[in-house]
């Protein structure tokens, strides 16, 4: 079985500050990992994904995440927060079965203040 | 035109009503999914269809009935729902294993 833990249901940063959203996973097989963003009353949009290869992956809107197998982590970062980054962020893991059944974390709401 | 389109965006229904949610994907994907998103709970996978065959049903009550007539369309038929079924219902699609899922904008369902 696989699971995802996102530390902190809410994270508050000031505009221009570093964004760090934490994600830890458990999986019995090498995982594929994803970060999604959800704006109010919208669906989920893929930010970035890790499948194989380079452990530091870059995504849209200046976000990046690093896969650390020894720590079973896939934290999401952005050097400088923008007001438009305020949204809910979901980490997810895939079990690599014949269809991508994603297991999601509970989500972290990012609040950005001026 | 978005890749995955859901209709309606909002739905209010009584507990004795019958309604259907519709999802259409324009991405040529082979798998489609229904997820339920409730307040303060993780996203819950409800149903998975791969090549129009249902491959997963995560203990979803029978008052939810999915239908996948072809690889581009997915429906969720609703009947005799309960107020606790009020949630955002998200449809998604993916090409194959090892590829990400693309989500629609969701249907906000309120059961009164």
Contacts between the chains, C-beta under 8 A, distances in Angstrom:
chain1	res1	chain2	res2	distance
A	32	B	98	6.3
A	34	B	100	6.0
A	36	B	103	7.7
A	41	B	105	7.7
A	41	B	106	7.6
A	41	B	108	6.9
A	42	B	105	5.5
A	42	B	106	7.2
A	43	B	4	7.4
A	43	B	6	7.8
A	43	B	90	5.7
A	43	B	103	3.8
A	43	B	104	5.1
A	43	B	105	4.5
A	43	B	106	5.2
A	44	B	90	7.0
A	44	B	92	7.8
A	44	B	103	4.3
A	45	B	103	7.3
A	46	B	100	5.1
A	46	B	101	8.0
A	46	B	102	7.4
A	49	B	100	5.5
A	51	B	98	6.1
A	90	B	43	7.0
A	94	B	97	8.0
A	94	B	98	7.6
A	96	B	97	6.0
A	96	B	98	6.5
A	97	B	97	6.3
A	98	B	50	6.5
A	98	B	55	7.5
A	98	B	96	7.8
A	98	B	97	5.4
A	99	B	31	4.4
A	99	B	48	5.7
A	99	B	50	4.8
A	99	B	55	6.3
A	99	B	56	7.9
A	99	B	94	6.8
A	99	B	96	7.6
A	99	B	97	6.2
A	100	B	31	7.2
A	100	B	94	4.7
A	100	B	96	7.9
A	100	B	97	5.9
A	100	B	98	7.1
A	100	B	99	6.1
A	100	B	100	6.9
A	100	B	101	5.7
A	101	B	33	7.7
A	101	B	45	6.0
A	101	B	48	6.1
A	101	B	56	6.7
A	102	B	43	8.0
A	102	B	45	7.5
A	102	B	101	5.9
A	103	B	45	7.9
A	104	B	42	5.2
A	104	B	43	4.1
A	105	B	42	6.6
A	106	B	40	7.9
A	106	B	41	7.4
A	106	B	42	4.8
A	107	B	42	7.5
